[in-house]
Amino acid sequence: MTIPDDLKYARSHEWIKTEGDSVVVGISHYAQDQLGEVVYVELPDVGATFAVGDELGTLESVKAVSEFLSPVAGEVLEVNTRLEDEPNLVNDDSYGNGWLVKLKGSSESKELLDAADYKELLEQESA
Amino acid sequence: MHPWVGAGPEDRRHILSELGLKSIDELFSSIPAGVCVDGLDLPPARDEDWIRRTLGEMASTNVAMDSIPCFLGAGVYRHVQPSIVDSVLSRAEFFTSYTPYQPEISQGTLQVIFEFQTLISRLTGLDTANASLYDGATALVEAALFSHRVLRGKRNLVVVAETIHPMYRRVLDTYTEAAGIEVAVVAPGDDGRLDPATIIETSGDRACCVVVQSPNFLGILEDLPQLAAAAHDSGALAVEVVTEAVSLGLLAGGGSLGFDVVCGEAQSFGVAPGFGGPHLGFFACASKHLRQMPGRLAGETVDEDGNRAFCLTLSTREQHIRRAKATSNICTNQGLMALAATVWLEAVGGSGLRELATSCLARSEELKRRIKAVGDPWRIAYPESPTFNEFLLVGPGNGTELVKRLTAENVLAGVPTTDWGGSWPDGILVAVTECNPATDLEALIGALEKLS
């Protein structure tokens, strides 16, 4: 289970990468593994604003539909339109081309975990 | 106990003793006495033969559709019924099975669904059709809710033509009220047709969809390309509902005329008219909106040996995958009736469907001509408007009275519009199909002349 050191993580299994005054959001390798093969991704509208914990969109896999949550507060700057035709990128490249949403906002939050703490969380969850 | 025979007195005693109970009443003791019926006053049990004879006598007091000339329509139509339809339908493999929960083992059922989808897709001019819905009215409701979802719930108004089937509108009201969606009704112009300008005006920037029916409830053909354009000018999806599916044998499906959804009732394809149904809903949309489509979808694939095979491409998602996040209550499909429609369409064939539709149109036009010749007090309500196989006839009295008087002359002249209201004259909707020979037309004209 890969957990890159340079990312932050939400307890609901999204990862957050800071790029200037915006953040990129995806779901962790663990989360995509739990979901199974993703067949459809529903993304928010560009320009929409979200509070921490709001539902940003949904991921439909062959097993279930799960929502992913906004780990930060902010406005949607961009969504990964490649996922319309290639939802499998969420599985195949969860930390790269499988990103979901870019938000204008900051990842400075006590609620977010660093890689070590996230790894601990996963160990607790699988225990 | 025999698996097919109900429990006898011995079995009951055995079951009760296993449960440690003395009587059936004790088994149901948790039901409050106040809600139980104390003894039913029923006649003694009768044998099968007596029941068949007695019910047959009762049934014979009805006027059956096929016993006298019949022009009933208004959403339910009588068409030829090749005997292969019932023959295939009554095969136990199809007739007794419920929706397959391990779908790929039911290759026959999946193939039927796949063929049904293909036929509907070709007839509607849209590239995706689902495995069917319960009936035309709920198909229309699904189209409205679908449009609401496609536009992400930001537009909360459904604009609907007054000239869609009034019963469909009542079903739409029931669902939209519960979903908090508003409905605005657009009345037709003096020619019984919709004016695109009224659509644009009513829609404003709030409509998620504009729903029109063609041929409409009055049998009149709408100017579909203009109406689709009006919907799109308002930023809404364009939805066409069809209640007489045989019209698609002659008229272009809305998909090729700009409509985003074409849905409706396919009873005309091999499902005999029956009081209370069954009916058969269909739903087609552009594949880009596939994920918002209700119901299931069968697809074609190959098995591990490379042979043609079928699979459930989109499974019963509402049950297995979406569950609490379901967007529709449709988990299954109208399997047996979809089979009837598929066999019917394949028996009739493409050119056959066109011939059949042409025959409906020709007979209807012939009847209109002859009614015009009868003249006063009978007239066609919208004489200049194009129709397919149905039109509104007005005469000396309201529709209900006229139908009663014509039935006394041994003609089922059509469906009265009296109880449905509407901004059109109170009259009779007269439907003509290939099942009406020249003698039926003679009989109706004779009856009209008699009542002149």
Contacts between the chains, C-beta under 8 A, distances in Angstrom:
chain1	res1	chain2	res2	distance
A	40	B	291	5.4
A	42	B	291	7.6
A	45	B	152	6.8
A	58	B	325	7.3
A	60	B	291	7.8
A	60	B	317	7.9
A	60	B	321	6.6
A	60	B	322	7.8
A	61	B	321	7.9
A	62	B	321	7.6
A	63	B	321	7.0
A	64	B	321	5.8
A	64	B	323	7.8
A	65	B	321	5.6
A	65	B	322	4.9
A	65	B	323	7.7
A	65	B	325	5.1
